[in-house]
Amino acid sequence: MNLKDIIRNVPDFPKKGIQFKDITTLIQDREAFRESIDWMISLYKDKNIGKVVAVESRGFIFGAPLAIAIGAGLALVRKKGKLPSETLSVKYQLEYGEDELEMHRDTIKKGEKVIIVDDLLATGGTTLAAVQLIEKVPAVISGICFLIELEGLRGRDRLSGYRVESLVKYEGD
Ligand code: AMP
């Protein structure tokens, strides 16, 4: 199955010039969704991963079934102000301005083996913020996976030093 045929490209969303990769058409297709999760499972099964760290909000969609399948817990990284208990937080740069990600202070144990999952790697800024949150614990990042990678934005370069995997690669942005 060619997953690129199933991921919908929406030009100029949410603003002009962005080619938005819409994964709703993938997750509504039971075979494509399963193939995507199976690929993630194949990367991390039997690797003794303690937590899957999923990044709000589309990372949750892939992180939850992955965590169950590999026998890990699920740790949530969310936008500022969403998590109710004591958090660690990291500010990061957006194209315009800045944003903040948070994770509960007690969601990952010191030295625990974790992986990070999100739907798409663009510039890598969001993932780098998640990496910094985990490094505050500190825990061991065994891998980072994305369903989609926009190779032209070179997010992978910002994550050097980590094992980065992606299933569907687009050459441009
Ligand atoms: P970045 O921090 O630049 O790597 O952006 C990553 C986040 O923004 C991911 O969580 C994606 O969900 C979202 N994102 C960025 N660019 C796109 C795009 N072209 N299509 C869909 N989602 C995108």
Backbone and ligand atoms as CSV (ligand in chain L), in Angstrom:
chain,resi,resn,atom,element,x,y,z
A,1,MET,N,N,0.848,-1.198,0.000
A,1,MET,CA,C,0.000,0.000,0.000
A,1,MET,C,C,0.888,1.254,0.000
A,2,ASN,N,N,0.570,2.205,-0.892
A,2,ASN,CA,C,1.338,3.449,-0.898
A,2,ASN,C,C,0.641,4.481,-0.006
A,3,LEU,N,N,1.228,4.708,1.153
A,3,LEU,CA,C,0.577,5.592,2.123
A,3,LEU,C,C,0.477,7.033,1.611
A,4,LYS,N,N,1.380,7.395,0.695
A,4,LYS,CA,C,1.313,8.764,0.129
A,4,LYS,C,C,-0.001,9.002,-0.615
A,5,ASP,N,N,-0.554,7.927,-1.172
A,5,ASP,CA,C,-1.831,8.073,-1.882
A,5,ASP,C,C,-2.984,8.308,-0.909
A,6,ILE,N,N,-2.762,7.973,0.342
A,6,ILE,CA,C,-3.842,8.033,1.335
A,6,ILE,C,C,-3.753,9.284,2.208
A,7,ILE,N,N,-2.534,9.797,2.368
A,7,ILE,CA,C,-2.376,11.061,3.113
A,7,ILE,C,C,-2.840,12.196,2.196
A,8,ARG,N,N,-3.791,12.987,2.706
A,8,ARG,CA,C,-4.330,14.067,1.865
A,8,ARG,C,C,-3.436,15.306,1.958
A,9,ASN,N,N,-3.078,15.850,0.806
A,9,ASN,CA,C,-2.321,17.103,0.789
A,9,ASN,C,C,-3.296,18.262,0.629
A,10,VAL,N,N,-3.262,19.210,1.568
A,10,VAL,CA,C,-4.156,20.368,1.486
A,10,VAL,C,C,-3.299,21.623,1.293
A,11,PRO,N,N,-3.288,22.176,0.071
A,11,PRO,CA,C,-2.469,23.367,-0.180
A,11,PRO,C,C,-3.002,24.578,0.576
A,12,ASP,N,N,-2.084,25.416,1.025
A,12,ASP,CA,C,-2.413,26.707,1.653
A,12,ASP,C,C,-3.236,26.576,2.932
A,13,PHE,N,N,-3.005,25.510,3.702
A,13,PHE,CA,C,-3.622,25.370,5.027
A,13,PHE,C,C,-2.503,25.168,6.056
A,14,PRO,N,N,-2.539,25.801,7.207
A,14,PRO,CA,C,-3.501,26.813,7.666
A,14,PRO,C,C,-3.219,28.205,7.100
A,15,LYS,N,N,-2.122,28.327,6.330
A,15,LYS,CA,C,-1.903,29.628,5.681
A,15,LYS,C,C,-1.218,29.429,4.335
A,16,LYS,N,N,-1.208,30.456,3.541
A,16,LYS,CA,C,-0.697,30.377,2.175
A,16,LYS,C,C,0.739,29.858,2.151
A,17,GLY,N,N,0.993,28.950,1.218
A,17,GLY,CA,C,2.351,28.445,1.029
A,17,GLY,C,C,2.619,27.131,1.750
A,18,ILE,N,N,1.762,26.755,2.734
A,18,ILE,CA,C,1.957,25.488,3.462
A,18,ILE,C,C,1.234,24.368,2.717
A,19,GLN,N,N,1.957,23.260,2.516
A,19,GLN,CA,C,1.333,22.048,1.960
A,19,GLN,C,C,0.998,21.172,3.176
A,20,PHE,N,N,-0.221,21.246,3.643
A,20,PHE,CA,C,-0.587,20.551,4.882
A,20,PHE,C,C,-0.811,19.068,4.612
A,21,LYS,N,N,-0.114,18.228,5.365
A,21,LYS,CA,C,-0.263,16.777,5.221
A,21,LYS,C,C,-1.331,16.317,6.227
A,22,ASP,N,N,-2.492,15.989,5.683
A,22,ASP,CA,C,-3.664,15.671,6.510
A,22,ASP,C,C,-3.715,14.160,6.753
A,23,ILE,N,N,-3.472,13.766,8.010
A,23,ILE,CA,C,-3.435,12.329,8.318
A,23,ILE,C,C,-4.813,11.755,8.640
A,24,THR,N,N,-5.869,12.584,8.647
A,24,THR,CA,C,-7.198,12.037,8.959
A,24,THR,C,C,-7.616,10.997,7.913
A,25,THR,N,N,-7.173,11.203,6.665
A,25,THR,CA,C,-7.522,10.238,5.610
A,25,THR,C,C,-6.760,8.928,5.781
A,26,LEU,N,N,-5.626,8.990,6.475
A,26,LEU,CA,C,-4.874,7.755,6.746
A,26,LEU,C,C,-5.494,6.995,7.920
A,27,ILE,N,N,-5.798,7.704,8.995
A,27,ILE,CA,C,-6.282,6.976,10.187
A,27,ILE,C,C,-7.712,6.468,10.021
A,28,GLN,N,N,-8.455,7.034,9.060
A,28,GLN,CA,C,-9.809,6.521,8.842
A,28,GLN,C,C,-9.812,5.263,7.969
A,29,ASP,N,N,-8.644,4.935,7.416
A,29,ASP,CA,C,-8.483,3.728,6.586
A,29,ASP,C,C,-7.848,2.646,7.462
A,30,ARG,N,N,-8.614,1.598,7.777
A,30,ARG,CA,C,-8.126,0.665,8.804
A,30,ARG,C,C,-6.815,-0.003,8.415
A,31,GLU,N,N,-6.632,-0.267,7.110
A,31,GLU,CA,C,-5.383,-0.930,6.709
A,31,GLU,C,C,-4.192,0.020,6.784
A,32,ALA,N,N,-4.404,1.243,6.349
A,32,ALA,CA,C,-3.310,2.224,6.383
A,32,ALA,C,C,-2.928,2.562,7.828
A,33,PHE,N,N,-3.936,2.689,8.685
A,33,PHE,CA,C,-3.666,3.000,10.095
A,33,PHE,C,C,-2.886,1.848,10.725
A,34,ARG,N,N,-3.358,0.626,10.460
A,34,ARG,CA,C,-2.678,-0.533,11.033
A,34,ARG,C,C,-1.247,-0.647,10.523
A,35,GLU,N,N,-1.069,-0.425,9.216
A,35,GLU,CA,C,0.287,-0.516,8.643
A,35,GLU,C,C,1.218,0.511,9.308
A,36,SER,N,N,0.701,1.692,9.562
A,36,SER,CA,C,1.512,2.744,10.197
A,36,SER,C,C,1.919,2.339,11.616
A,37,ILE,N,N,0.953,1.848,12.371
A,37,ILE,CA,C,1.248,1.446,13.759
A,37,ILE,C,C,2.158,0.218,13.772
A,38,ASP,N,N,1.906,-0.718,12.860
A,38,ASP,CA,C,2.753,-1.924,12.800
A,38,ASP,C,C,4.210,-1.550,12.533
A,39,TRP,N,N,4.415,-0.559,11.657
A,39,TRP,CA,C,5.795,-0.108,11.376
A,39,TRP,C,C,6.445,0.437,12.656
A,40,MET,N,N,5.700,1.232,13.408
A,40,MET,CA,C,6.254,1.786,14.652
A,40,MET,C,C,6.559,0.663,15.648
A,41,ILE,N,N,5.641,-0.292,15.731
A,41,ILE,CA,C,5.849,-1.429,16.650
A,41,ILE,C,C,7.131,-2.165,16.275
A,42,SER,N,N,7.344,-2.363,14.964
A,42,SER,CA,C,8.518,-3.127,14.513
A,42,SER,C,C,9.821,-2.436,14.932
A,43,LEU,N,N,9.788,-1.122,15.079
A,43,LEU,CA,C,10.999,-0.388,15.480
A,43,LEU,C,C,11.344,-0.617,16.950
A,44,TYR,N,N,10.315,-0.761,17.789
A,44,TYR,CA,C,10.559,-0.671,19.238
A,44,TYR,C,C,10.137,-1.882,20.055
A,45,LYS,N,N,9.593,-2.909,19.410
A,45,LYS,CA,C,9.192,-4.075,20.214
A,45,LYS,C,C,10.445,-4.782,20.743
A,46,ASP,N,N,10.309,-5.359,21.914
A,46,ASP,CA,C,11.419,-6.069,22.566
A,46,ASP,C,C,12.630,-5.178,22.826
A,47,LYS,N,N,12.430,-3.876,22.930
A,47,LYS,CA,C,13.560,-2.967,23.201
A,47,LYS,C,C,13.483,-2.436,24.630
A,48,ASN,N,N,12.552,-3.008,25.399
A,48,ASN,CA,C,12.479,-2.636,26.808
A,48,ASN,C,C,12.220,-1.141,27.025
A,49,ILE,N,N,11.319,-0.595,26.216
A,49,ILE,CA,C,10.972,0.825,26.322
A,49,ILE,C,C,9.978,1.009,27.473
A,50,GLY,N,N,10.290,1.920,28.371
A,50,GLY,CA,C,9.423,2.143,29.530
A,50,GLY,C,C,8.239,3.052,29.219
A,51,LYS,N,N,8.486,4.098,28.417
A,51,LYS,CA,C,7.422,5.070,28.089
A,51,LYS,C,C,7.498,5.485,26.632
A,52,VAL,N,N,6.335,5.609,26.037
A,52,VAL,CA,C,6.205,6.285,24.754
A,52,VAL,C,C,5.822,7.725,25.085
A,53,VAL,N,N,6.623,8.675,24.622
A,53,VAL,CA,C,6.321,10.090,24.853
A,53,VAL,C,C,5.635,10.622,23.594
A,54,ALA,N,N,4.377,11.025,23.737
A,54,ALA,CA,C,3.593,11.462,22.579
A,54,ALA,C,C,3.345,12.965,22.672
A,55,VAL,N,N,3.500,13.622,21.524
A,55,VAL,CA,C,3.412,15.079,21.486
A,55,VAL,C,C,2.038,15.506,20.984
A,56,GLU,N,N,1.409,16.428,21.737
A,56,GLU,CA,C,0.077,16.944,21.396
A,56,GLU,C,C,0.059,17.492,19.973
A,57,SER,N,N,-1.023,17.294,19.262
A,57,SER,CA,C,-2.105,16.393,19.627
A,57,SER,C,C,-2.114,15.151,18.740
A,58,ARG,N,N,-1.548,15.279,17.540
A,58,ARG,CA,C,-1.626,14.114,16.645
A,58,ARG,C,C,-0.668,13.003,17.051
A,59,GLY,N,N,0.340,13.351,17.843
A,59,GLY,CA,C,1.224,12.307,18.363
A,59,GLY,C,C,0.472,11.333,19.257
A,60,PHE,N,N,-0.600,11.829,19.922
A,60,PHE,CA,C,-1.381,10.959,20.816
A,60,PHE,C,C,-2.024,9.804,20.039
A,61,ILE,N,N,-2.442,10.099,18.808
A,61,ILE,CA,C,-3.170,9.109,17.993
A,61,ILE,C,C,-2.297,7.886,17.723
A,62,PHE,N,N,-1.002,8.143,17.495
A,62,PHE,CA,C,-0.079,7.047,17.181
A,62,PHE,C,C,0.565,6.503,18.456
A,63,GLY,N,N,0.779,7.378,19.417
A,63,GLY,CA,C,1.474,6.980,20.639
A,63,GLY,C,C,0.701,5.971,21.475
A,64,ALA,N,N,-0.621,6.143,21.550
A,64,ALA,CA,C,-1.399,5.273,22.444
A,64,ALA,C,C,-1.398,3.809,21.984
A,65,PRO,N,N,-1.751,3.512,20.726
A,65,PRO,CA,C,-1.699,2.101,20.319
A,65,PRO,C,C,-0.286,1.537,20.324
A,66,LEU,N,N,0.698,2.377,20.026
A,66,LEU,CA,C,2.094,1.921,20.043
A,66,LEU,C,C,2.495,1.506,21.456
A,67,ALA,N,N,2.135,2.335,22.444
A,67,ALA,CA,C,2.501,2.038,23.836
A,67,ALA,C,C,1.917,0.703,24.273
A,68,ILE,N,N,0.645,0.491,23.984
A,68,ILE,CA,C,-0.003,-0.777,24.348
A,68,ILE,C,C,0.734,-1.954,23.709
A,69,ALA,N,N,1.021,-1.815,22.410
A,69,ALA,CA,C,1.595,-2.943,21.669
A,69,ALA,C,C,3.005,-3.304,22.128
A,70,ILE,N,N,3.789,-2.324,22.548
A,70,ILE,CA,C,5.168,-2.646,22.956
A,70,ILE,C,C,5.285,-2.778,24.480
A,71,GLY,N,N,4.172,-2.704,25.155
A,71,GLY,CA,C,4.181,-2.925,26.606
A,71,GLY,C,C,4.778,-1.765,27.382
A,72,ALA,N,N,4.604,-0.541,26.853
A,72,ALA,CA,C,5.124,0.652,27.530
A,72,ALA,C,C,3.967,1.483,28.081
A,73,GLY,N,N,4.304,2.431,28.949
A,73,GLY,CA,C,3.320,3.427,29.367
A,73,GLY,C,C,3.324,4.580,28.371
A,74,LEU,N,N,2.358,5.471,28.544
A,74,LEU,CA,C,2.233,6.620,27.641
A,74,LEU,C,C,2.452,7.902,28.452
A,75,ALA,N,N,3.371,8.730,27.997
A,75,ALA,CA,C,3.630,10.023,28.660
A,75,ALA,C,C,3.245,11.139,27.695
A,76,LEU,N,N,2.508,12.118,28.199
A,76,LEU,CA,C,1.984,13.172,27.328
A,76,LEU,C,C,2.809,14.452,27.418
A,77,VAL,N,N,3.140,14.972,26.237
A,77,VAL,CA,C,3.721,16.321,26.148
A,77,VAL,C,C,2.641,17.211,25.578
A,78,ARG,N,N,2.300,18.272,26.343
A,78,ARG,CA,C,1.162,19.100,25.941
A,78,ARG,C,C,1.523,20.577,25.891
A,79,LYS,N,N,0.671,21.325,25.234
A,79,LYS,CA,C,0.819,22.775,25.212
A,79,LYS,C,C,0.626,23.317,26.626
A,80,LYS,N,N,1.255,24.438,26.898
A,80,LYS,CA,C,1.206,25.048,28.233
A,80,LYS,C,C,-0.236,25.194,28.756
A,81,GLY,N,N,-0.397,24.846,30.018
A,81,GLY,CA,C,-1.669,25.103,30.688
A,81,GLY,C,C,-2.683,23.972,30.620
A,82,LYS,N,N,-2.348,22.870,29.967
A,82,LYS,CA,C,-3.320,21.771,29.820
A,82,LYS,C,C,-3.166,20.700,30.899
A,83,LEU,N,N,-1.960,20.547,31.422
A,83,LEU,CA,C,-1.720,19.448,32.367
A,83,LEU,C,C,-1.983,19.935,33.791
A,84,PRO,N,N,-2.703,19.140,34.607
A,84,PRO,CA,C,-3.189,19.632,35.889
A,84,PRO,C,C,-2.200,19.607,37.047
A,85,SER,N,N,-1.177,18.762,36.962
A,85,SER,CA,C,-0.281,18.636,38.114
A,85,SER,C,C,1.044,19.361,37.837
A,86,GLU,N,N,2.025,19.104,38.696
A,86,GLU,CA,C,3.293,19.842,38.577
A,86,GLU,C,C,4.022,19.458,37.289
A,87,THR,N,N,4.510,20.451,36.564
A,87,THR,CA,C,5.106,20.161,35.246
A,87,THR,C,C,6.548,20.635,35.136
A,88,LEU,N,N,7.245,20.012,34.170
A,88,LEU,CA,C,8.476,20.563,33.610
A,88,LEU,C,C,8.048,21.324,32.373
A,89,SER,N,N,8.761,22.403,32.009
A,89,SER,CA,C,8.345,23.109,30.801
A,89,SER,C,C,9.541,23.629,30.015
A,90,VAL,N,N,9.313,23.775,28.725
A,90,VAL,CA,C,10.359,24.257,27.817
A,90,VAL,C,C,9.708,25.222,26.832
A,91,LYS,N,N,10.360,26.386,26.643
A,91,LYS,CA,C,9.891,27.334,25.625
A,91,LYS,C,C,10.598,27.021,24.311
A,92,TYR,N,N,9.908,27.225,23.205
A,92,TYR,CA,C,10.573,27.014,21.916
A,92,TYR,C,C,10.082,28.032,20.894
A,93,GLN,N,N,10.926,28.255,19.889
A,93,GLN,CA,C,10.645,29.264,18.872
A,93,GLN,C,C,9.685,28.728,17.821
A,94,LEU,N,N,8.717,29.528,17.473
A,94,LEU,CA,C,7.883,29.247,16.305
A,94,LEU,C,C,8.328,30.199,15.198
A,95,GLU,N,N,7.725,30.042,14.032
A,95,GLU,CA,C,8.074,30.941,12.934
A,95,GLU,C,C,7.854,32.398,13.375
A,96,TYR,N,N,6.700,32.626,14.025
A,96,TYR,CA,C,6.456,33.938,14.606
A,96,TYR,C,C,6.242,33.727,16.087
A,97,GLY,N,N,7.116,34.283,16.903
A,97,GLY,CA,C,6.937,34.226,18.345
A,97,GLY,C,C,7.416,32.933,18.963
A,98,GLU,N,N,6.831,32.609,20.116
A,98,GLU,CA,C,7.328,31.456,20.865
A,98,GLU,C,C,6.167,30.712,21.524
A,99,ASP,N,N,6.417,29.444,21.852
A,99,ASP,CA,C,5.387,28.624,22.483
A,99,ASP,C,C,6.041,27.844,23.624
A,100,GLU,N,N,5.216,27.111,24.364
A,100,GLU,CA,C,5.767,26.385,25.509
A,100,GLU,C,C,5.133,24.998,25.581
A,101,LEU,N,N,5.953,23.989,25.815
A,101,LEU,CA,C,5.460,22.621,25.993
A,101,LEU,C,C,5.705,22.188,27.425
A,102,GLU,N,N,4.807,21.324,27.919
A,102,GLU,CA,C,4.924,20.852,29.294
A,102,GLU,C,C,4.754,19.328,29.370
A,103,MET,N,N,5.288,18.793,30.445
A,103,MET,CA,C,5.148,17.356,30.725
A,103,MET,C,C,5.064,17.222,32.238
A,104,HIS,N,N,4.224,16.347,32.734
A,104,HIS,CA,C,4.172,16.164,34.190
A,104,HIS,C,C,5.539,15.736,34.709
A,105,ARG,N,N,5.914,16.324,35.813
A,105,ARG,CA,C,7.231,16.069,36.408
A,105,ARG,C,C,7.439,14.590,36.760
A,106,ASP,N,N,6.327,13.905,37.100
A,106,ASP,CA,C,6.465,12.512,37.559
A,106,ASP,C,C,6.081,11.493,36.479
A,107,THR,N,N,6.001,11.902,35.218
A,107,THR,CA,C,5.507,10.963,34.197
A,107,THR,C,C,6.591,10.028,33.673
A,108,ILE,N,N,7.841,10.444,33.791
A,108,ILE,CA,C,8.976,9.617,33.360
A,108,ILE,C,C,9.935,9.494,34.529
A,109,LYS,N,N,10.465,8.284,34.708
A,109,LYS,CA,C,11.416,8.074,35.811
A,109,LYS,C,C,12.829,8.421,35.342
A,110,LYS,N,N,13.642,8.860,36.279
A,110,LYS,CA,C,15.052,9.127,35.977
A,110,LYS,C,C,15.695,7.885,35.370
A,111,GLY,N,N,16.364,8.029,34.242
A,111,GLY,CA,C,17.077,6.907,33.631
A,111,GLY,C,C,16.213,5.958,32.830
A,112,GLU,N,N,14.905,6.204,32.793
A,112,GLU,CA,C,13.999,5.325,32.046
A,112,GLU,C,C,14.273,5.410,30.538
A,113,LYS,N,N,14.075,4.280,29.830
A,113,LYS,CA,C,14.226,4.287,28.371
A,113,LYS,C,C,12.920,4.729,27.742
A,114,VAL,N,N,12.968,5.770,26.923
A,114,VAL,CA,C,11.747,6.288,26.303
A,114,VAL,C,C,11.959,6.458,24.801
A,115,ILE,N,N,10.855,6.541,24.081
A,115,ILE,CA,C,10.892,6.962,22.687
A,115,ILE,C,C,9.904,8.120,22.522
A,116,ILE,N,N,10.115,8.924,21.495
A,116,ILE,CA,C,9.208,10.041,21.203
A,116,ILE,C,C,8.481,9.736,19.907
A,117,VAL,N,N,7.180,10.032,19.862
A,117,VAL,CA,C,6.431,9.837,18.618
A,117,VAL,C,C,5.595,11.076,18.300
A,118,ASP,N,N,5.604,11.432,17.001
A,118,ASP,CA,C,4.712,12.489,16.525
A,118,ASP,C,C,4.312,12.136,15.093
A,119,ASP,N,N,3.305,12.855,14.593
A,119,ASP,CA,C,2.839,12.507,13.241
A,119,ASP,C,C,3.812,12.961,12.166
A,120,LEU,N,N,4.457,14.121,12.381
A,120,LEU,CA,C,5.187,14.719,11.265
A,120,LEU,C,C,6.402,15.504,11.746
A,121,LEU,N,N,7.519,15.313,11.048
A,121,LEU,CA,C,8.732,16.101,11.304
A,121,LEU,C,C,8.840,17.173,10.234
A,122,ALA,N,N,8.776,18.435,10.681
A,122,ALA,CA,C,8.964,19.563,9.751
A,122,ALA,C,C,10.308,20.201,10.095
A,123,THR,N,N,10.309,21.317,10.817
A,123,THR,CA,C,11.591,21.951,11.163
A,123,THR,C,C,12.285,21.264,12.347
A,124,GLY,N,N,11.538,20.450,13.080
A,124,GLY,CA,C,12.115,19.753,14.230
A,124,GLY,C,C,12.022,20.543,15.535
A,125,GLY,N,N,11.500,21.775,15.468
A,125,GLY,CA,C,11.446,22.619,16.673
A,125,GLY,C,C,10.611,22.009,17.794
A,126,THR,N,N,9.466,21.450,17.433
A,126,THR,CA,C,8.574,20.861,18.436
A,126,THR,C,C,9.241,19.661,19.098
A,127,THR,N,N,9.837,18.812,18.269
A,127,THR,CA,C,10.464,17.601,18.810
A,127,THR,C,C,11.663,17.949,19.674
A,128,LEU,N,N,12.415,18.951,19.243
A,128,LEU,CA,C,13.569,19.366,20.030
A,128,LEU,C,C,13.122,19.828,21.422
A,129,ALA,N,N,11.993,20.511,21.498
A,129,ALA,CA,C,11.468,20.934,22.801
A,129,ALA,C,C,11.101,19.704,23.644
A,130,ALA,N,N,10.505,18.688,23.009
A,130,ALA,CA,C,10.173,17.447,23.738
A,130,ALA,C,C,11.454,16.765,24.223
A,131,VAL,N,N,12.478,16.770,23.388
A,131,VAL,CA,C,13.780,16.198,23.773
A,131,VAL,C,C,14.309,16.928,25.016
A,132,GLN,N,N,14.224,18.246,24.993
A,132,GLN,CA,C,14.742,19.030,26.119
A,132,GLN,C,C,13.970,18.744,27.409
A,133,LEU,N,N,12.664,18.517,27.288
A,133,LEU,CA,C,11.864,18.156,28.466
A,133,LEU,C,C,12.367,16.838,29.060
A,134,ILE,N,N,12.602,15.864,28.189
A,134,ILE,CA,C,13.031,14.537,28.652
A,134,ILE,C,C,14.444,14.610,29.237
A,135,GLU,N,N,15.284,15.451,28.640
A,135,GLU,CA,C,16.660,15.599,29.144
A,135,GLU,C,C,16.683,16.245,30.528
A,136,LYS,N,N,15.591,16.948,30.886
A,136,LYS,CA,C,15.517,17.551,32.221
A,136,LYS,C,C,15.337,16.511,33.314
A,137,VAL,N,N,14.786,15.333,32.947
A,137,VAL,CA,C,14.437,14.336,33.982
A,137,VAL,C,C,15.685,13.845,34.730
A,138,PRO,N,N,16.773,13.349,34.105
A,138,PRO,CA,C,16.924,13.012,32.709
A,138,PRO,C,C,16.589,11.549,32.473
A,139,ALA,N,N,16.072,11.273,31.241
A,139,ALA,CA,C,15.795,9.891,30.840
A,139,ALA,C,C,16.560,9.612,29.545
A,140,VAL,N,N,16.509,8.349,29.106
A,140,VAL,CA,C,17.298,7.921,27.944
A,140,VAL,C,C,16.383,7.860,26.720
A,141,ILE,N,N,16.691,8.644,25.698
A,141,ILE,CA,C,15.861,8.664,24.486
A,141,ILE,C,C,16.409,7.616,23.516
A,142,SER,N,N,15.687,6.489,23.408
A,142,SER,CA,C,16.163,5.376,22.575
A,142,SER,C,C,15.818,5.556,21.111
A,143,GLY,N,N,14.889,6.448,20.799
A,143,GLY,CA,C,14.523,6.661,19.404
A,143,GLY,C,C,13.440,7.713,19.288
A,144,ILE,N,N,13.301,8.232,18.063
A,144,ILE,CA,C,12.265,9.230,17.760
A,144,ILE,C,C,11.642,8.813,16.443
A,145,CYS,N,N,10.306,8.684,16.408
A,145,CYS,CA,C,9.713,8.281,15.129
A,145,CYS,C,C,8.552,9.172,14.724
A,146,PHE,N,N,8.448,9.299,13.407
A,146,PHE,CA,C,7.409,10.113,12.777
A,146,PHE,C,C,6.771,9.287,11.678
A,147,LEU,N,N,5.487,9.481,11.494
A,147,LEU,CA,C,4.863,8.869,10.334
A,147,LEU,C,C,5.391,9.539,9.065
A,148,ILE,N,N,5.521,10.871,9.101
A,148,ILE,CA,C,5.861,11.658,7.909
A,148,ILE,C,C,7.073,12.537,8.191
A,149,GLU,N,N,7.954,12.646,7.195
A,149,GLU,CA,C,9.086,13.569,7.301
A,149,GLU,C,C,9.111,14.480,6.077
A,150,LEU,N,N,9.178,15.787,6.310
A,150,LEU,CA,C,9.363,16.747,5.215
A,150,LEU,C,C,10.864,17.010,5.136
A,151,GLU,N,N,11.527,16.262,4.272
A,151,GLU,CA,C,12.998,16.243,4.293
A,151,GLU,C,C,13.608,17.605,3.977
A,152,GLY,N,N,12.904,18.385,3.144
A,152,GLY,CA,C,13.438,19.682,2.730
A,152,GLY,C,C,13.647,20.654,3.882
A,153,LEU,N,N,12.949,20.444,4.993
A,153,LEU,CA,C,13.058,21.371,6.129
A,153,LEU,C,C,14.188,20.986,7.088
A,154,ARG,N,N,14.809,19.847,6.816
A,154,ARG,CA,C,16.018,19.405,7.517
A,154,ARG,C,C,15.869,19.331,9.044
A,155,GLY,N,N,14.680,18.967,9.490
A,155,GLY,CA,C,14.454,18.808,10.935
A,155,GLY,C,C,15.386,17.759,11.528
A,156,ARG,N,N,15.714,16.763,10.726
A,156,ARG,CA,C,16.581,15.674,11.170
A,156,ARG,C,C,17.933,16.209,11.658
A,157,ASP,N,N,18.418,17.259,10.993
A,157,ASP,CA,C,19.725,17.830,11.376
A,157,ASP,C,C,19.680,18.398,12.795
A,158,ARG,N,N,18.508,18.918,13.185
A,158,ARG,CA,C,18.392,19.491,14.533
A,158,ARG,C,C,18.302,18.408,15.606
A,159,LEU,N,N,18.066,17.179,15.172
A,159,LEU,CA,C,17.911,16.074,16.124
A,159,LEU,C,C,19.111,15.129,16.047
A,160,SER,N,N,20.231,15.646,15.564
A,160,SER,CA,C,21.409,14.778,15.394
A,160,SER,C,C,21.831,14.260,16.766
A,161,GLY,N,N,22.295,13.045,16.780
A,161,GLY,CA,C,22.633,12.430,18.060
A,161,GLY,C,C,21.527,11.494,18.532
A,162,TYR,N,N,20.362,11.575,17.874
A,162,TYR,CA,C,19.262,10.669,18.213
A,162,TYR,C,C,18.936,9.807,17.002
A,163,ARG,N,N,18.369,8.643,17.258
A,163,ARG,CA,C,17.983,7.725,16.181
A,163,ARG,C,C,16.601,8.129,15.675
A,164,VAL,N,N,16.567,8.774,14.520
A,164,VAL,CA,C,15.316,9.322,13.982
A,164,VAL,C,C,14.819,8.439,12.839
A,165,GLU,N,N,13.541,8.041,12.902
A,165,GLU,CA,C,12.952,7.189,11.864
A,165,GLU,C,C,11.684,7.847,11.333
A,166,SER,N,N,11.439,7.667,10.028
A,166,SER,CA,C,10.166,8.126,9.465
A,166,SER,C,C,9.737,7.151,8.381
A,167,LEU,N,N,8.420,7.014,8.226
A,167,LEU,CA,C,7.904,6.018,7.285
A,167,LEU,C,C,7.676,6.612,5.901
A,168,VAL,N,N,7.082,7.802,5.844
A,168,VAL,CA,C,6.731,8.421,4.561
A,168,VAL,C,C,7.524,9.713,4.416
A,169,LYS,N,N,8.351,9.772,3.375
A,169,LYS,CA,C,9.227,10.949,3.223
A,169,LYS,C,C,8.825,11.768,2.006
A,170,TYR,N,N,8.735,13.078,2.203
A,170,TYR,CA,C,8.503,14.002,1.099
A,170,TYR,C,C,9.782,14.817,0.913
A,171,GLU,N,N,10.216,14.939,-0.337
A,171,GLU,CA,C,11.493,15.615,-0.574
A,171,GLU,C,C,11.436,17.108,-0.272
A,172,GLY,N,N,10.317,17.736,-0.587
A,172,GLY,CA,C,10.228,19.195,-0.390
A,172,GLY,C,C,9.758,19.538,1.006
A,173,ASP,N,N,9.017,20.630,1.106
A,173,ASP,CA,C,8.476,21.033,2.406
A,173,ASP,C,C,6.961,21.053,2.357
L,1,AMP,P1,P,8.050,21.331,13.484
L,1,AMP,O1,O,8.174,21.788,14.891
L,1,AMP,O2,O,8.349,22.420,12.493
L,1,AMP,O3,O,8.841,20.072,13.181
L,1,AMP,O4,O,6.512,21.021,13.234
L,1,AMP,C1,C,6.007,19.853,13.676
L,1,AMP,C2,C,4.565,19.922,14.077
L,1,AMP,O5,O,3.768,20.798,13.264
L,1,AMP,C3,C,4.001,18.542,13.936
L,1,AMP,O6,O,3.447,18.190,15.177
L,1,AMP,C4,C,2.970,18.622,12.847
L,1,AMP,O7,O,1.768,18.106,13.322
L,1,AMP,C5,C,2.824,20.094,12.479
L,1,AMP,N1,N,3.129,20.385,11.061
L,1,AMP,C6,C,4.148,21.155,10.600
L,1,AMP,N2,N,4.133,21.251,9.261
L,1,AMP,C7,C,3.086,20.504,8.839
L,1,AMP,C8,C,2.542,20.179,7.550
L,1,AMP,N3,N,3.074,20.629,6.393
L,1,AMP,N4,N,1.451,19.383,7.495
L,1,AMP,C9,C,0.906,18.913,8.648
L,1,AMP,N5,N,1.357,19.178,9.881
L,1,AMP,C10,C,2.443,19.965,9.997
